[in-house]
Amino acid sequence: MSETSKDLFDVGIKIIFNPYEITKGMGIYNDKISSFPHFSRNVSNLKKSPYFNFQNNTFYLTHKGRIEIIRTIIKEKKNKKIKWDGRWRAIIFDIPELNRRERAFLRNELKWMGFQELQKSIWIFPYDIEKELFLLLKLWRIDFKGDIRFLRIEKINDDQDMRKCFDLE
């Protein structure tokens, strides 16, 4: 990869890799690659993947690929059960009825990440995944019609039910 993992969060940075250059570092050159059928098959599968564009023997991470990596990072954080800092993170949205498929997609993504529905278009989460959420919001806005916003909330009155959902205190 030509960039560090922190650059993953900068949408303006292209993340690229050339599998043939990588194999040179392993002592495998283009003329020897045919003797490694698994390698050729894996490269072929990557070419078909929606997560990469392939041009001039180089793979470019697509915004779908970037989203998938961010989802994986969030999943890892969710599974670690980080100590709660007392703040809630919320996603609020207003997506028109004409775009109900996008709204359903967003709700499914938020459920998958572990958010709980506070109200129909307000979803909350107790752990700090702000950096990842900001990038996801930026990437989702490419495809979505409507308004999606992030909130950091210091206090929610009568949040015992939400604390119980997240097994807090």
Helices and strands as residue ranges (DSSP letters): G 5-9, E 16-17, H 19-25, G 30-35, H 37-48, E 52-55, E 58-61, H 63-80, E 88-94, G 97-99, H 100-113, E 116-119, E 122-125, H 130-143, E 147-153, H 160-165
